[in-house]
Amino acid sequence: MHIEAKLRELGLELPEVKKPAGLYVFTKRVGNLVYVSGQTPDIGSILQYKGVVGEDMSIETAQQAAQLAALNILAVLKLDLGDLDRIRQIVQVVGYVRCAKGFEDQPKVINGASQVFKDLWG
């Protein structure tokens, strides 16, 4: 099944790609690998999730934010590659979580992004 068809089946859609906020580029190819710059949970350059996990944001809400960041990653990959079906696998996911002191469930939050990639590529 095509990746974009799987996205639709999951009820997900790619956000519009925003302009870079600085001098960075969204992607950089090295051989057969494509590195993606950090992506946040934005839609149209507007941050959709604000807060501190474990203080004023639940793990579930933070997972939704991570999911949106993953969709932004896929959107810039589509812009660069032209077709998400060119991706064979996601090699590494790095995430940062703004969280309360003593919060120790960062992996659960980042799973919001990892789950998208798992659902699409296994």
Buried (B, 14 or more C-beta within 10 A) or exposed (E): EEBBEBBEEEEBEBBEBBEEEEEEEBBEEEEEEBEBEEBBBBEEEEEBBEBBBBEEBEBEBBBBBBBBBBBBBBBBBBEBBEEBEEBEEBEEBEBEBBBEEEBEBBEBBBBBBBBBBEEBEE
